[in-house]
């Protein structure tokens, strides 16, 4: 199993006519069949005149909770047709004979979109 990654970026301030709080973090993106690439994302948390830095830190924590659990989100990037093939190849043989007969009776091409 791969090592879990944990990110907790600092809240940064973008100066300009109307300053705002933002964070930079990296997400994994599936670019090939088995190739994952990391890309940097900037996320704007809010304007400095509308929220304090403490509120921006709370928003960062909420966002990073979902980003740090990305071990599970990569798996949802597989096409459904590939998922059905893997399911048929790896899961159905582990079932009982009766359950395998039920799956054999299903019309699998209808499940593939």
KOLFI-447712 format. One record per residue (C-alpha): residue number from 1; residue in one letter; x, y, z. Coordinates in steps of 0.02 Angstrom, whole numbers, plus 50000, padded with zeros to 5 digits. Layout:
<recs>
<rec><torvex>NUM</torvex><miro>a</miro><u>X</u><v>Y</v><w>Z</w></rec>
...
</recs>
This chain:
<recs>
<rec><torvex>1</torvex><miro>x</miro><u>50000</u><v>50000</v><w>50000</w></rec>
<rec><torvex>2</torvex><miro>x</miro><u>50064</u><v>50172</v><w>49957</w></rec>
<rec><torvex>3</torvex><miro>x</miro><u>50119</u><v>50293</v><w>50090</w></rec>
<rec><torvex>4</torvex><miro>x</miro><u>49983</u><v>50415</v><w>50139</w></rec>
<rec><torvex>5</torvex><miro>x</miro><u>50017</u><v>50597</v><w>50101</w></rec>
<rec><torvex>6</torvex><miro>x</miro><u>49968</u><v>50740</v><w>50214</w></rec>
<rec><torvex>7</torvex><miro>x</miro><u>49967</u><v>50922</v><w>50164</w></rec>
<rec><torvex>8</torvex><miro>x</miro><u>49933</u><v>51074</v><w>50271</w></rec>
<rec><torvex>9</torvex><miro>x</miro><u>49980</u><v>51228</v><w>50170</w></rec>
<rec><torvex>10</torvex><miro>x</miro><u>49995</u><v>51399</v><w>50247</w></rec>
<rec><torvex>11</torvex><miro>x</miro><u>49863</u><v>51530</v><w>50216</w></rec>
<rec><torvex>12</torvex><miro>x</miro><u>49938</u><v>51661</v><w>50102</w></rec>
<rec><torvex>13</torvex><miro>x</miro><u>49884</u><v>51839</v><w>50064</w></rec>
<rec><torvex>14</torvex><miro>x</miro><u>49875</u><v>51903</v><w>49885</w></rec>
<rec><torvex>15</torvex><miro>x</miro><u>49901</u><v>52091</v><w>49882</w></rec>
<rec><torvex>16</torvex><miro>x</miro><u>49820</u><v>52204</v><w>49754</w></rec>
<rec><torvex>17</torvex><miro>x</miro><u>49672</u><v>52322</v><w>49742</w></rec>
<rec><torvex>18</torvex><miro>x</miro><u>49568</u><v>52200</v><w>49847</w></rec>
<rec><torvex>19</torvex><miro>x</miro><u>49680</u><v>52078</v><w>49944</w></rec>
<rec><torvex>20</torvex><miro>x</miro><u>49621</u><v>51900</v><w>49972</w></rec>
<rec><torvex>21</torvex><miro>x</miro><u>49672</u><v>51742</v><w>50066</w></rec>
<rec><torvex>22</torvex><miro>x</miro><u>49722</u><v>51588</v><w>49966</w></rec>
<rec><torvex>23</torvex><miro>x</miro><u>49810</u><v>51421</v><w>49982</w></rec>
<rec><torvex>24</torvex><miro>x</miro><u>49914</u><v>51316</v><w>49863</w></rec>
<rec><torvex>25</torvex><miro>x</miro><u>49906</u><v>51127</v><w>49871</w></rec>
<rec><torvex>26</torvex><miro>x</miro><u>49938</u><v>50979</v><w>49757</w></rec>
<rec><torvex>27</torvex><miro>x</miro><u>49813</u><v>50850</v><w>49695</w></rec>
<rec><torvex>28</torvex><miro>x</miro><u>49840</u><v>50686</v><w>49604</w></rec>
<rec><torvex>29</torvex><miro>x</miro><u>49767</u><v>50675</v><w>49430</w></rec>
<rec><torvex>30</torvex><miro>x</miro><u>49749</u><v>50518</v><w>49327</w></rec>
<rec><torvex>31</torvex><miro>x</miro><u>49827</u><v>50558</v><w>49157</w></rec>
<rec><torvex>32</torvex><miro>x</miro><u>49851</u><v>50384</v><w>49083</w></rec>
<rec><torvex>33</torvex><miro>x</miro><u>49790</u><v>50210</v><w>49116</w></rec>
<rec><torvex>34</torvex><miro>x</miro><u>49909</u><v>50187</v><w>49263</w></rec>
<rec><torvex>35</torvex><miro>x</miro><u>49997</u><v>50355</v><w>49268</w></rec>
<rec><torvex>36</torvex><miro>x</miro><u>49963</u><v>50482</v><w>49405</w></rec>
<rec><torvex>37</torvex><miro>x</miro><u>50028</u><v>50660</v><w>49399</w></rec>
<rec><torvex>38</torvex><miro>x</miro><u>50029</u><v>50792</v><w>49537</w></rec>
<rec><torvex>39</torvex><miro>x</miro><u>49966</u><v>50965</v><w>49492</w></rec>
<rec><torvex>40</torvex><miro>x</miro><u>49967</u><v>51121</v><w>49597</w></rec>
<rec><torvex>41</torvex><miro>x</miro><u>49800</u><v>51203</v><w>49633</w></rec>
<rec><torvex>42</torvex><miro>x</miro><u>49767</u><v>51377</v><w>49700</w></rec>
<rec><torvex>43</torvex><miro>x</miro><u>49608</u><v>51398</v><w>49801</w></rec>
<rec><torvex>44</torvex><miro>x</miro><u>49543</u><v>51570</v><w>49845</w></rec>
<rec><torvex>45</torvex><miro>x</miro><u>49472</u><v>51570</v><w>50021</w></rec>
<rec><torvex>46</torvex><miro>x</miro><u>49399</u><v>51745</v><w>50029</w></rec>
<rec><torvex>47</torvex><miro>x</miro><u>49435</u><v>51930</v><w>50033</w></rec>
<rec><torvex>48</torvex><miro>x</miro><u>49535</u><v>52001</v><w>50177</w></rec>
<rec><torvex>49</torvex><miro>x</miro><u>49405</u><v>52137</v><w>50212</w></rec>
<rec><torvex>50</torvex><miro>x</miro><u>49268</u><v>52005</v><w>50232</w></rec>
<rec><torvex>51</torvex><miro>x</miro><u>49357</u><v>51876</v><w>50340</w></rec>
<rec><torvex>52</torvex><miro>x</miro><u>49497</u><v>51865</v><w>50465</w></rec>
<rec><torvex>53</torvex><miro>x</miro><u>49648</u><v>51753</v><w>50447</w></rec>
<rec><torvex>54</torvex><miro>x</miro><u>49576</u><v>51638</v><w>50580</w></rec>
<rec><torvex>55</torvex><miro>x</miro><u>49419</u><v>51612</v><w>50475</w></rec>
<rec><torvex>56</torvex><miro>x</miro><u>49528</u><v>51579</v><w>50323</w></rec>
<rec><torvex>57</torvex><miro>x</miro><u>49622</u><v>51447</v><w>50423</w></rec>
<rec><torvex>58</torvex><miro>x</miro><u>49457</u><v>51360</v><w>50464</w></rec>
<rec><torvex>59</torvex><miro>x</miro><u>49408</u><v>51358</v><w>50281</w></rec>
<rec><torvex>60</torvex><miro>x</miro><u>49579</u><v>51287</v><w>50237</w></rec>
<rec><torvex>61</torvex><miro>x</miro><u>49556</u><v>51147</v><w>50363</w></rec>
<rec><torvex>62</torvex><miro>x</miro><u>49387</u><v>51099</v><w>50288</w></rec>
<rec><torvex>63</torvex><miro>x</miro><u>49456</u><v>51096</v><w>50112</w></rec>
<rec><torvex>64</torvex><miro>x</miro><u>49614</u><v>51000</v><w>50158</w></rec>
<rec><torvex>65</torvex><miro>x</miro><u>49512</u><v>50864</v><w>50245</w></rec>
<rec><torvex>66</torvex><miro>x</miro><u>49445</u><v>50808</v><w>50078</w></rec>
<rec><torvex>67</torvex><miro>x</miro><u>49612</u><v>50833</v><w>49988</w></rec>
<rec><torvex>68</torvex><miro>x</miro><u>49708</u><v>50728</v><w>50115</w></rec>
<rec><torvex>69</torvex><miro>x</miro><u>49587</u><v>50583</v><w>50088</w></rec>
<rec><torvex>70</torvex><miro>x</miro><u>49624</u><v>50580</v><w>49901</w></rec>
<rec><torvex>71</torvex><miro>x</miro><u>49678</u><v>50398</v><w>49907</w></rec>
<rec><torvex>72</torvex><miro>x</miro><u>49495</u><v>50359</v><w>49876</w></rec>
<rec><torvex>73</torvex><miro>x</miro><u>49459</u><v>50492</v><w>49744</w></rec>
<rec><torvex>74</torvex><miro>x</miro><u>49586</u><v>50429</v><w>49617</w></rec>
<rec><torvex>75</torvex><miro>x</miro><u>49494</u><v>50264</v><w>49606</w></rec>
<rec><torvex>76</torvex><miro>x</miro><u>49337</u><v>50352</v><w>49544</w></rec>
<rec><torvex>77</torvex><miro>x</miro><u>49428</u><v>50409</v><w>49387</w></rec>
<rec><torvex>78</torvex><miro>x</miro><u>49420</u><v>50237</v><w>49305</w></rec>
<rec><torvex>79</torvex><miro>x</miro><u>49298</u><v>50219</v><w>49159</w></rec>
<rec><torvex>80</torvex><miro>x</miro><u>49144</u><v>50116</v><w>49199</w></rec>
<rec><torvex>81</torvex><miro>x</miro><u>49179</u><v>49991</v><w>49060</w></rec>
<rec><torvex>82</torvex><miro>x</miro><u>49351</u><v>49953</v><w>49133</w></rec>
<rec><torvex>83</torvex><miro>x</miro><u>49274</u><v>49936</v><w>49306</w></rec>
<rec><torvex>84</torvex><miro>x</miro><u>49150</u><v>49805</v><w>49242</w></rec>
<rec><torvex>85</torvex><miro>x</miro><u>49291</u><v>49706</v><w>49162</w></rec>
<rec><torvex>86</torvex><miro>x</miro><u>49394</u><v>49707</v><w>49322</w></rec>
<rec><torvex>87</torvex><miro>x</miro><u>49240</u><v>49662</v><w>49424</w></rec>
<rec><torvex>88</torvex><miro>x</miro><u>49201</u><v>49514</v><w>49313</w></rec>
<rec><torvex>89</torvex><miro>x</miro><u>49381</u><v>49454</v><w>49312</w></rec>
<rec><torvex>90</torvex><miro>x</miro><u>49424</u><v>49474</v><w>49497</w></rec>
<rec><torvex>91</torvex><miro>x</miro><u>49265</u><v>49474</v><w>49601</w></rec>
<rec><torvex>92</torvex><miro>x</miro><u>49142</u><v>49352</v><w>49522</w></rec>
<rec><torvex>93</torvex><miro>x</miro><u>49259</u><v>49200</v><w>49534</w></rec>
<rec><torvex>94</torvex><miro>x</miro><u>49267</u><v>49226</v><w>49724</w></rec>
<rec><torvex>95</torvex><miro>x</miro><u>49078</u><v>49206</v><w>49743</w></rec>
<rec><torvex>96</torvex><miro>x</miro><u>48983</u><v>49048</v><w>49778</w></rec>
<rec><torvex>97</torvex><miro>x</miro><u>48920</u><v>48941</v><w>49634</w></rec>
<rec><torvex>98</torvex><miro>x</miro><u>48742</u><v>49004</v><w>49653</w></rec>
<rec><torvex>99</torvex><miro>x</miro><u>48794</u><v>49186</v><w>49651</w></rec>
<rec><torvex>100</torvex><miro>x</miro><u>48905</u><v>49155</v><w>49499</w></rec>
<rec><torvex>101</torvex><miro>x</miro><u>48754</u><v>49079</v><w>49410</w></rec>
<rec><torvex>102</torvex><miro>x</miro><u>48652</u><v>49235</v><w>49451</w></rec>
<rec><torvex>103</torvex><miro>x</miro><u>48787</u><v>49347</v><w>49376</w></rec>
<rec><torvex>104</torvex><miro>x</miro><u>48800</u><v>49235</v><w>49223</w></rec>
<rec><torvex>105</torvex><miro>x</miro><u>48613</u><v>49259</v><w>49195</w></rec>
<rec><torvex>106</torvex><miro>x</miro><u>48634</u><v>49448</v><w>49192</w></rec>
<rec><torvex>107</torvex><miro>x</miro><u>48647</u><v>49532</v><w>49024</w></rec>
<rec><torvex>108</torvex><miro>x</miro><u>48817</u><v>49619</v><w>49048</w></rec>
<rec><torvex>109</torvex><miro>x</miro><u>48822</u><v>49718</v><w>48885</w></rec>
<rec><torvex>110</torvex><miro>x</miro><u>48672</u><v>49817</v><w>48947</w></rec>
<rec><torvex>111</torvex><miro>x</miro><u>48773</u><v>49876</v><w>49097</w></rec>
<rec><torvex>112</torvex><miro>x</miro><u>48910</u><v>49951</v><w>48989</w></rec>
<rec><torvex>113</torvex><miro>x</miro><u>48866</u><v>50128</v><w>48940</w></rec>
</recs>
